[in-house]
Amino acid sequence: MASHLLHTFLLCLFFFFNFKFPVKTLFVSADQTVKTYIFRVDSHSKPSIFPTHYHWYSSEFTDPLNILHVYETVFHGFSASLTPSQAASVLQHPSILATFEDRRRQLHTTRSPQFLGLRNQQGLWSYSDYGSDVIIGVVDTGVWPERRSFSDRNLGPVPARWKGICEAGVKFTVKNCNRKLVGARFFSKGHEAASGFGGMGGGINETVEFRSPRDADGHGTHTASTAAGKHAFQASMEGYASGVAKGVAPKARLAVYKVCWKNSGCFDSDILAAFDAAVSDGVDVISISIGGGDGISSPYYLDPIAIGAYGAVSRGVFVSCSAGNDGPNGMSVTNLAPWLTTVGAGTIDRDFPADVILADGRKIAGVSLYAGQPLNGKMYPLVYPGRSGLLSASLCMENSLDPNLVKGKIVICDRGSNPRVAKGLVVKKAGGVGMILANGISNGEGLVGDAHLLPACAVGADEGDAIKSYITSNSLATATINFRGTLLGIKPAPVVASFSGRGPNGLNPEILKPDLIAPGVNILAAWTDAVGPTGLDSDKRKTEFNILSGTSMACPHVSGAAALLKSAHPDWSPAAIRSAMMTTANIVDNQLKPMTDESTAKQSTSYDFGAGQLNLDRAMDPGLVYDITNADYVSFLCSIGYGPRTIQVITRTPVKCPMKKPLPENLNYPSIVASFSSSSMGVTSKTFLRTVTNVGERNAVYRVKVEPPKGATVSVKPWNLVFSEGKRKLSYLVTVTVDSKNLELDESGAVFGSLSWMDGKHVVRSPILVTQIDPPL
């Protein structure tokens, strides 16, 4: 024993003199820029002489003052503020698996429950006791704890397994937590380090932010209450959407992890720390409406959301992520890892109509959440500053409008670049009396309501062009705007939101993303008192609830749904829960017609909505589920060419890839993507293996129904599945065959079909799509 300790001590001395010394003396490097780096460490390499990983990192890798976060649960490693040369030196240590620079992420908002099939006193709400034993961790901008949505009235004690804390800070005390809001933490070290080494030269702007879990932005309060807000009666946003506000899982508990800071985004190092804390604290579900804001998806081993989520999912925690708001462009979906549940956005059957009434009698339909003094039918001159040819004027950018041109008039502003509500403020400052916000071609006819500071209405691209043509042809063009409040029973709904991130999956097209869609347009939920409903500094209004749109709003619907399913089925894995949602999702709207795309009004596809719109009434009893184990995910990572050391960056533990390389499309996913080489001529086929687990009646027989993609044939073996007491799991093969002469892909580059297993009660549906890819050069 003594000789072993001496050997370890000498080893540490060796590392100290051969490794640590250069790190601490590298300040002579030409590149003195200090950045935050996240290091993944092989934790099994820790010498036993060090009592903790922190002692090891701070003794052997870098000065303790440089370390920001130590990760021990979903990720083994640390983040530190270093020069590039220091980081390169640390990377040479054999225990370091990988390093990546800290990056800024963005919230997925564009700045409900009955529509998902939930009913009081019956079905999933009743069966799961509204999710009362489940804890949802919300990684976002914090919480405004005084809201009625976070009341713990009539809730039982906090689940005994909860190990988290209520972290005090500015205007936030431990008394702000209760039996509903069971925990709250904030993570700012990455954010502050990015503002200047050691937090100097910036950091948290305490004139607009709280150094605590308190929400200065509103986004986190909104997403948390969407997932699990308590019933709040007489709720509305300045009269709009009045009624009872409630989350999807009204009795579920909430733990809030603040990682995003007002006007500053969210840093990877802080996000990873939140994942680490949430899993260690004992959450059952993690909801994260955050993603890359640059339109580029990092490989999984460089993506801290993917890495943190793998650590959570591998421990049985369901992770729901937003799909991003860069639609309707193809390949715009983000958060692509197959262990994540990626959620796009659809509309609900409620709208906030406003009409532009032109002097020639035409009525042009739009939407608005304006709640101030109406125009009362008075007609005002119309002006389009974009006629000047200046892009900044057409977009109504700051200081772009000539008051002599717009004073006393209704101004048309094009959508894009600056926030929609900010355009109205620019118009107001220049003396305009109202605004018409016109979509461009990319947004098509997709409309989002906003709580504008002056009479304003959003219209689609075609309607915007019609109004501009009217102005061009009539120098005395006038109009007014009529606000019609809240309208229910809108048809068709759901419609895929124009902004919702679309497939194909830019990293691994074999995995269909998004997985499904949920309500994400004009969603009413709780709001902060720190800012008005527009989020603009000049908006001094206070509102208990606000209406927002974005995949940020869709994601917590699925988080709340997962809480209900977890409560009803405690033994289900995250993959089983996702499968139940996907295989029971709706692909038709409330007119029983195929779902359409808001941006084009054409029929939407699995690239737009994944498996369909969440339907919780059916998800409670899906019949069969497609389960996925940690070993399956490792096999998938081997199949896409990752080596064991790269995979360990994601999985924490060393792995071995099989001698024969697996196929990525054989991951047991509830959807099937058949990709064929565009250079293949004649008849080609691909075969897929899937395994289903019976979670319904023990003795059941399922028969297959196939709707093949156009121009393809699909065969299934066996064509029926017979389950018994002793047979809970059964596998089947799907062969997709195409003839290059007959295959005609649609404008998205794919054709779509489905495969359903049916036993007379359940329909277990999986999308099938066929696409062609160019062979690698």
Buried (B, 14 or more C-beta within 10 A) or exposed (E): EEEEEEEBEEEBEEBEEEBBEBBEEBEEBEEEEBBBBBBBBBBEEBBEBBEEBBBBBBBBBBBEEBBBBBBBBBBBBBBBBBBBBBBBBBEEBEBBBBBBEBBBBBBBBBBBBEBBBBEEEEBBBEBBBBBBBBBBBBBBBBBBBBBBBBBBEEBEEBBEEBEBBBBBBBEBEEEBBBBBBBBBBBBBBBBBBBBEBEBEEEBBEEEBBBBBBBBBBBBBBBBBBBBBBBBBEEBBBBEBBBBEBBBBBBBBBBBBBBBBBBEBBBBBBBBBBBBBBBBBBBBBBBBBBBBBBEEEBBBBBBBBBBBBBBBBBBEBBBBBBBBBBBBBEBBBBBBBBBBBBBBBBBBBBBBBBBBBBBBEEBEBBBBBBBBEEEBEEEBBBBBBBBBEEEEBBBBBBEEBBEEEBBBEBBBBBBBBEBBBBBBBBBBBBBBBBBBBBBBEEBBBBBBBBBBBBBBBBBBBBEBBBBBBEBBEEEEEBBBBBBBEBBEEEBEBBBBBBBBBBBBBBBBBBBBBBBBBBBBBBBBBBBBBBBBBBBBBEEBEBEBBBBBBBBBBBBBBBBBBBBBBBBBBBEEBBBBBBBBBBBBBBBBEBBEEEEBBBBBBBEEBBBBBBBBBBBBBBBBBBBBBBBBBEBEBBBBBBBBBEBEBBBBBBBBBEEBEBEEEEBBBBBBBBBBBBBBBEBEEEEEBBBBBEBBBBBBBEEEBEBBBBBBBBBBBBBBBEEEEBEBEEEEEEBEBEBBBBBBBEEBEBBEBBBBBBBBBBBBEEBBBBBBBBBBBBEEEE
